[in-house]
C-alpha cells in the first residue's frame, strides 16, 4: 500500500537478479559489517528528520545519498 511511508535500509546491492533471497538471508561480508555503524548513524538522522521535518523534506535531503 502507499498509505504509509516506508524506510528502506541497505548495505549493498551485490546480488544477481533473482538471488535476493540468498543475499538477504546470507552471511554479511567483513566489508558490509564495517559499513553497518555508518549506515545506522545515517538511519538515525533520517528517522529524526522524518519526525521533525516531515516526509518531503526528508526525502529531498536524503534520497540518493
Protein Blocks (a to p, Z undefined) as FASTA:
>chain_A
ZZbccddddfbfcbcehilmmmmmmccdfklmmmmmmmmmmmmmmmmmmmmnojklmmmm
mgoZZ
